[in-house]
Amino acid sequence: MRKDYSPSPLKESLLSPHPLSQFEKWFDEARESEKYEVNAMILSTCGDDGAPSSRVVLLKKYSPEGYVFFTNYESKKGDDMERNPKAALLFYWPGSMRQIRIEGQVSRIPSAESDEYFSSRPAESRASAILSKQSRPLDDKEAFDQRVQTLAAEGNTERPPYWGGYILSPIYYEFWQGATGRTHDRFSYTKDGDNWKITRLFP
């Protein structure tokens, strides 16, 4: 299962001084090297008990303000973020042998933005979001699927108040690129006033 990495070395001189620009560069390059959802990211949260929990979600938008994703506010991750508004994101792109870690504060986006995105989703996706009691036990999957189909056909699928978007506002980035002999290249970006400090890390 061991794989050797052999990309071109990642040097600080090649990095953008701002992590968002560096993220955008790698994200665009990953579009060319990855076969599937390049916007898939691992979201890690912690609740009151301090126990970490991770799952894959999809990045829907990014900007200088942060990284936006959508979920059920009453799900496990939603409950975690309401209790402890700190979270971490991880992008892993095996085709380009790169990963990006992002840590920061999370908060809900404005309702109007959630409404706009929800209305753009396919009817079945909207119906599923309305009917799903996410993270809770489901006794009859066939019955649930039928209810989704029925609601989607009826067309009455406005965004429910328990579903919407979050934005993670970053305070820390880490860019990792695989290298030969496991001497991987790692650089962190940490806030330094209005600027970002870049530091090379041990593999």
VOMIMAR-269231 format. One record per atom (N, C-alpha, C): x, y, z; atom name. Coordinates in steps of 0.1 Angstrom, whole numbers. Last residue first. Layout:
BEGIN
REC  px  py  pz  name
REC  X  Y  Z  CA
...
***
This chain:
BEGIN
REC  px  py  pz  name
REC  83  175  79  N
REC  73  166  73  CA
REC  65  158  83  C
REC  83  207  96  N
REC  89  194  94  CA
REC  78  185  87  C
REC  73  237  78  N
REC  72  227  89  CA
REC  79  214  86  C
REC  78  271  71  N
REC  80  257  67  CA
REC  80  248  79  C
REC  54  296  74  N
REC  64  289  81  CA
REC  65  275  75  C
REC  42  329  69  N
REC  44  316  63  CA
REC  56  309  70  C
REC  18  350  82  N
REC  31  345  83  CA
REC  32  331  78  C
REC  -3  375  68  N
REC  -1  361  71  CA
REC  14  357  72  C
REC  -17  406  81  N
REC  -9  398  72  CA
REC  -9  383  76  C
REC  -28  420  101  N
REC  -35  420  88  CA
REC  -29  411  78  C
REC  -15  400  125  N
REC  -21  412  123  CA
REC  -30  411  111  C
REC  -10  372  113  N
REC  0  381  119  CA
REC  -5  395  117  C
REC  -22  339  111  N
REC  -25  353  111  CA
REC  -14  361  119  C
REC  -2  315  93  N
REC  -9  319  105  CA
REC  -11  334  105  C
REC  3  289  72  N
REC  0  303  72  CA
REC  -7  306  85  C
REC  28  263  68  N
REC  16  269  74  CA
REC  15  284  72  C
REC  39  238  46  N
REC  39  252  50  CA
REC  27  256  57  C
REC  58  210  37  N
REC  46  215  45  CA
REC  49  230  48  C
REC  68  183  17  N
REC  69  198  19  CA
REC  56  202  26  C
REC  82  152  28  N
REC  72  160  23  CA
REC  74  175  26  C
REC  101  130  26  N
REC  105  143  30  CA
REC  95  153  24  C
REC  96  104  17  N
REC  87  109  27  CA
REC  92  123  33  C
REC  110  99  -6  N
REC  116  96  6  CA
REC  108  101  18  C
REC  96  127  -24  N
REC  103  114  -24  CA
REC  109  112  -10  C
REC  65  143  -12  N
REC  78  143  -18  CA
REC  85  129  -17  C
REC  33  160  -13  N
REC  41  148  -11  CA
REC  54  149  -18  C
REC  25  189  4  N
REC  27  183  -9  CA
REC  37  171  -7  C
REC  3  210  22  N
REC  12  198  22  CA
REC  13  193  8  C
REC  -5  239  39  N
REC  -4  233  26  CA
REC  7  222  26  C
REC  -27  251  63  N
REC  -15  243  61  CA
REC  -15  237  47  C
REC  -39  280  80  N
REC  -39  271  68  CA
REC  -26  263  69  C
REC  -61  297  102  N
REC  -49  289  100  CA
REC  -50  281  88  C
REC  -84  310  103  N
REC  -73  316  111  CA
REC  -60  309  109  C
REC  -113  314  82  N
REC  -100  308  85  CA
REC  -91  317  94  C
REC  -145  309  88  N
REC  -136  320  86  CA
REC  -122  316  91  C
REC  -169  290  73  N
REC  -157  289  81  CA
REC  -148  300  78  C
REC  -204  292  72  N
REC  -191  297  67  CA
REC  -180  295  77  C
REC  -233  273  64  N
REC  -223  278  74  CA
REC  -211  283  66  C
REC  -267  273  54  N
REC  -253  273  52  CA
REC  -245  278  64  C
REC  -295  250  62  N
REC  -289  262  56  CA
REC  -274  261  56  C
REC  -324  240  80  N
REC  -314  237  69  CA
REC  -308  250  64  C
REC  -345  246  95  N
REC  -335  238  101  CA
REC  -324  234  91  C
REC  -365  259  81  N
REC  -356  267  90  CA
REC  -345  260  96  C
REC  -365  247  46  N
REC  -370  247  60  CA
REC  -360  255  69  C
REC  -372  262  15  N
REC  -362  259  25  CA
REC  -367  258  39  C
REC  -400  247  -2  N
REC  -393  259  3  CA
REC  -383  254  14  C
REC  -415  229  -20  N
REC  -402  226  -14  CA
REC  -394  239  -10  C
REC  -438  217  -35  N
REC  -439  226  -24  CA
REC  -426  223  -15  C
REC  -439  198  -56  N
REC  -433  210  -58  CA
REC  -433  220  -47  C
REC  -448  172  -59  N
REC  -458  182  -55  CA
REC  -452  196  -57  C
REC  -425  158  -64  N
REC  -435  159  -75  CA
REC  -445  170  -72  C
REC  -413  159  -39  N
REC  -406  165  -51  CA
REC  -416  168  -62  C
REC  -431  144  -24  N
REC  -429  158  -21  CA
REC  -423  165  -33  C
REC  -427  119  -36  N
REC  -440  125  -36  CA
REC  -439  140  -34  C
REC  -400  113  -32  N
REC  -405  114  -46  CA
REC  -418  121  -46  C
REC  -400  113  -4  N
REC  -392  123  -11  CA
REC  -397  124  -25  C
REC  -416  91  1  N
REC  -421  104  6  CA
REC  -413  115  -1  C
REC  -400  71  -9  N
REC  -413  74  -15  CA
REC  -418  87  -11  C
REC  -378  71  8  N
REC  -376  74  -6  CA
REC  -389  78  -13  C
REC  -392  63  32  N
REC  -386  76  31  CA
REC  -384  81  16  C
REC  -398  37  25  N
REC  -409  47  28  CA
REC  -404  61  27  C
REC  -373  26  22  N
REC  -382  27  11  CA
REC  -393  37  13  C
REC  -362  28  48  N
REC  -356  36  38  CA
REC  -366  37  26  C
REC  -373  29  79  N
REC  -378  24  66  CA
REC  -373  32  55  C
REC  -360  40  101  N
REC  -365  26  102  CA
REC  -369  21  88  C
REC  -333  58  110  N
REC  -343  57  99  CA
REC  -347  42  99  C
REC  -320  78  137  N
REC  -323  65  131  CA
REC  -334  66  121  C
REC  -303  109  127  N
REC  -312  102  135  CA
REC  -316  88  129  C
REC  -289  124  108  N
REC  -281  118  119  CA
REC  -290  110  129  C
REC  -317  144  98  N
REC  -303  139  96  CA
REC  -297  135  109  C
REC  -344  137  89  N
REC  -340  140  103  CA
REC  -326  136  104  C
REC  -356  148  58  N
REC  -345  141  65  CA
REC  -344  146  79  C
REC  -373  165  44  N
REC  -379  153  51  CA
REC  -368  146  60  C
REC  -358  185  33  N
REC  -369  189  41  CA
REC  -374  177  50  C
REC  -339  171  18  N
REC  -334  180  29  CA
REC  -346  184  38  C
REC  -356  159  0  N
REC  -348  151  9  CA
REC  -343  159  21  C
REC  -365  181  -15  N
REC  -374  173  -7  CA
REC  -367  165  3  C
REC  -341  190  -26  N
REC  -348  199  -17  CA
REC  -358  191  -9  C
REC  -335  168  -42  N
REC  -325  172  -32  CA
REC  -332  181  -22  C
REC  -357  168  -60  N
REC  -355  157  -51  CA
REC  -345  160  -39  C
REC  -352  193  -74  N
REC  -364  191  -66  CA
REC  -363  179  -56  C
REC  -319  206  -72  N
REC  -329  198  -78  CA
REC  -340  195  -68  C
REC  -312  240  -60  N
REC  -310  225  -60  CA
REC  -321  218  -67  C
REC  -318  266  -58  N
REC  -311  262  -70  CA
REC  -309  247  -71  C
REC  -330  270  -34  N
REC  -339  271  -45  CA
REC  -332  266  -58  C
REC  -307  270  -18  N
REC  -317  259  -17  CA
REC  -326  259  -29  C
REC  -294  294  -24  N
REC  -288  282  -28  CA
REC  -298  270  -28  C
REC  -314  313  -15  N
REC  -309  313  -29  CA
REC  -303  300  -33  C
REC  -315  306  13  N
REC  -327  305  4  CA
REC  -323  304  -11  C
REC  -289  313  21  N
REC  -293  299  21  CA
REC  -305  297  13  C
REC  -291  340  17  N
REC  -281  333  9  CA
REC  -284  318  9  C
REC  -310  347  35  N
REC  -313  350  21  CA
REC  -303  342  12  C
REC  -298  342  60  N
REC  -309  333  55  CA
REC  -312  335  40  C
REC  -262  344  61  N
REC  -275  350  61  CA
REC  -286  341  55  C
REC  -245  315  76  N
REC  -246  326  66  CA
REC  -260  332  67  C
REC  -234  308  109  N
REC  -244  306  99  CA
REC  -243  318  89  C
REC  -199  301  115  N
REC  -211  308  118  CA
REC  -221  306  106  C
REC  -167  291  128  N
REC  -178  288  119  CA
REC  -190  296  124  C
REC  -132  297  127  N
REC  -145  299  134  CA
REC  -156  297  123  C
REC  -107  273  117  N
REC  -112  286  119  CA
REC  -126  286  127  C
REC  -83  258  94  N
REC  -90  259  107  CA
REC  -95  273  110  C
REC  -75  237  69  N
REC  -79  250  72  CA
REC  -87  250  85  C
REC  -51  219  49  N
REC  -59  220  61  CA
REC  -62  234  64  C
REC  -47  203  19  N
REC  -48  216  25  CA
REC  -56  215  38  C
REC  -26  182  0  N
REC  -37  183  9  CA
REC  -36  197  15  C
REC  -15  163  -29  N
REC  -16  175  -21  CA
REC  -27  174  -11  C
REC  -12  148  -53  N
REC  -4  145  -41  CA
REC  -3  157  -32  C
REC  -28  149  -74  N
REC  -18  159  -74  CA
REC  -9  158  -61  C
REC  -45  128  -68  N
REC  -39  129  -81  CA
REC  -28  139  -82  C
REC  -54  132  -41  N
REC  -43  122  -44  CA
REC  -37  123  -58  C
REC  -62  157  -23  N
REC  -62  154  -37  CA
REC  -51  145  -41  C
REC  -81  167  3  N
REC  -70  158  0  CA
REC  -72  154  -15  C
REC  -88  192  27  N
REC  -89  188  13  CA
REC  -78  179  10  C
REC  -104  197  56  N
REC  -93  191  50  CA
REC  -96  187  36  C
REC  -112  221  82  N
REC  -115  215  69  CA
REC  -102  208  64  C
REC  -125  224  115  N
REC  -114  223  106  CA
REC  -119  216  93  C
REC  -140  248  139  N
REC  -140  236  131  CA
REC  -128  236  122  C
REC  -160  262  164  N
REC  -146  261  159  CA
REC  -146  248  151  C
REC  -182  267  181  N
REC  -181  272  168  CA
REC  -167  273  163  C
REC  -199  245  198  N
REC  -185  249  198  CA
REC  -182  254  184  C
REC  -227  244  195  N
REC  -221  244  208  CA
REC  -207  248  209  C
REC  -230  246  168  N
REC  -237  255  176  CA
REC  -231  256  190  C
REC  -214  225  159  N
REC  -209  238  156  CA
REC  -217  249  164  C
REC  -228  202  169  N
REC  -215  205  174  CA
REC  -211  219  171  C
REC  -252  205  154  N
REC  -253  206  169  CA
REC  -239  209  174  C
REC  -242  200  129  N
REC  -248  213  132  CA
REC  -249  215  147  C
REC  -233  174  131  N
REC  -223  185  129  CA
REC  -229  198  132  C
REC  -257  161  136  N
REC  -246  160  146  CA
REC  -237  171  144  C
REC  -284  184  126  N
REC  -276  172  125  CA
REC  -265  172  136  C
REC  -298  208  126  N
REC  -301  199  137  CA
REC  -293  185  136  C
REC  -291  220  102  N
REC  -287  226  115  CA
REC  -288  217  127  C
REC  -280  203  75  N
REC  -291  204  84  CA
REC  -286  209  98  C
REC  -258  223  53  N
REC  -262  211  61  CA
REC  -275  213  68  C
REC  -232  236  32  N
REC  -246  235  37  CA
REC  -249  222  44  C
REC  -204  259  32  N
REC  -210  246  30  CA
REC  -224  246  36  C
REC  -178  282  24  N
REC  -192  279  27  CA
REC  -197  265  23  C
REC  -152  299  38  N
REC  -155  287  30  CA
REC  -169  283  34  C
REC  -144  334  37  N
REC  -143  321  42  CA
REC  -149  311  32  C
REC  -139  360  28  N
REC  -146  359  41  CA
REC  -146  344  46  C
REC  -128  358  3  N
REC  -119  363  14  CA
REC  -126  361  28  C
REC  -144  327  -6  N
REC  -141  341  -8  CA
REC  -132  345  3  C
REC  -162  299  -20  N
REC  -152  304  -11  CA
REC  -149  319  -15  C
REC  -188  274  -20  N
REC  -184  288  -23  CA
REC  -172  291  -14  C
REC  -192  248  -14  N
REC  -200  254  -24  CA
REC  -196  268  -28  C
REC  -177  217  -6  N
REC  -175  232  -6  CA
REC  -184  238  -17  C
REC  -194  191  9  N
REC  -190  197  -3  CA
REC  -189  212  -1  C
REC  -181  167  34  N
REC  -192  177  29  CA
REC  -186  183  16  C
REC  -175  139  53  N
REC  -172  146  40  CA
REC  -184  155  37  C
REC  -166  141  88  N
REC  -174  136  77  CA
REC  -171  145  65  C
REC  -158  136  123  N
REC  -155  140  109  CA
REC  -164  134  99  C
REC  -154  147  156  N
REC  -162  139  147  CA
REC  -160  145  133  C
REC  -138  145  189  N
REC  -139  150  175  CA
REC  -148  141  166  C
REC  -150  154  220  N
REC  -147  143  211  CA
REC  -148  148  197  C
REC  -159  174  238  N
REC  -145  175  232  CA
REC  -141  164  223  C
REC  -184  176  246  N
REC  -176  165  253  CA
REC  -162  165  248  C
REC  -196  195  231  N
REC  -193  198  244  CA
REC  -184  188  251  C
REC  -181  186  199  N
REC  -192  191  207  CA
REC  -187  195  221  C
REC  -162  194  170  N
REC  -162  189  184  CA
REC  -174  195  191  C
REC  -155  185  136  N
REC  -161  193  146  CA
REC  -159  187  160  C
REC  -143  186  103  N
REC  -142  180  116  CA
REC  -147  190  127  C
REC  -149  177  70  N
REC  -152  187  81  CA
REC  -151  180  94  C
REC  -132  172  41  N
REC  -135  166  54  CA
REC  -138  177  64  C
REC  -146  179  9  N
REC  -137  182  20  CA
REC  -142  175  33  C
REC  -149  182  -26  N
REC  -152  174  -14  CA
REC  -141  177  -3  C
REC  -143  195  -49  N
REC  -147  203  -38  CA
REC  -151  195  -26  C
REC  -137  176  -67  N
REC  -126  183  -62  CA
REC  -130  191  -50  C
REC  -152  147  -74  N
REC  -155  159  -67  CA
REC  -143  166  -60  C
REC  -128  130  -96  N
REC  -141  132  -90  CA
REC  -142  145  -82  C
REC  -103  131  -107  N
REC  -113  125  -115  CA
REC  -127  129  -109  C
REC  -78  157  -107  N
REC  -87  148  -99  CA
REC  -99  143  -108  C
REC  -64  175  -123  N
REC  -57  162  -119  CA
REC  -67  152  -112  C
REC  -79  197  -127  N
REC  -73  191  -139  CA
REC  -68  177  -135  C
REC  -86  206  -103  N
REC  -97  203  -112  CA
REC  -92  195  -124  C
REC  -62  212  -91  N
REC  -68  199  -88  CA
REC  -80  196  -97  C
REC  -58  238  -101  N
REC  -49  227  -106  CA
REC  -55  213  -103  C
REC  -77  251  -85  N
REC  -78  251  -100  CA
REC  -70  240  -106  C
REC  -66  246  -60  N
REC  -79  242  -63  CA
REC  -81  241  -78  C
REC  -42  260  -61  N
REC  -42  245  -60  CA
REC  -55  239  -63  C
REC  -51  286  -64  N
REC  -42  281  -74  CA
REC  -43  265  -73  C
REC  -67  289  -41  N
REC  -73  290  -54  CA
REC  -64  284  -65  C
REC  -47  288  -21  N
REC  -58  278  -22  CA
REC  -64  278  -36  C
REC  -32  311  -27  N
REC  -26  298  -28  CA
REC  -36  286  -29  C
REC  -52  330  -21  N
REC  -46  329  -35  CA
REC  -40  316  -37  C
REC  -54  325  6  N
REC  -66  323  -3  CA
REC  -61  322  -17  C
REC  -29  331  17  N
REC  -33  317  16  CA
REC  -45  315  7  C
REC  -6  353  2  N
REC  -19  352  9  CA
REC  -24  338  7  C
REC  18  350  -11  N
REC  18  356  2  CA
REC  5  355  10  C
REC  21  318  -28  N
REC  15  332  -27  CA
REC  16  337  -13  C
REC  51  301  -33  N
REC  39  303  -26  CA
REC  34  317  -27  C
REC  77  298  -42  N
REC  66  295  -51  CA
REC  52  298  -46  C
REC  93  302  -21  N
REC  93  312  -32  CA
REC  82  310  -42  C
REC  91  279  -7  N
REC  84  291  -2  CA
REC  83  301  -13  C
REC  86  250  -28  N
REC  94  260  -22  CA
REC  86  272  -18  C
REC  81  217  -34  N
REC  74  230  -31  CA
REC  83  239  -23  C
REC  96  198  -61  N
REC  96  203  -47  CA
REC  88  216  -45  C
REC  74  179  -82  N
REC  85  190  -81  CA
REC  84  195  -66  C
REC  67  146  -69  N
REC  64  159  -76  CA
REC  76  168  -75  C
REC  67  118  -60  N
REC  78  124  -68  CA
REC  73  137  -76  C
REC  62  94  -35  N
REC  58  106  -41  CA
REC  70  112  -49  C
REC  54  60  -33  N
REC  64  70  -32  CA
REC  59  82  -40  C
REC  32  42  -12  N
REC  34  48  -25  CA
REC  45  59  -23  C
REC  21  11  2  N
REC  30  23  3  CA
REC  32  29  -11  C
REC  8  -12  0  N
REC  0  0  0  CA
REC  9  13  0  C
***
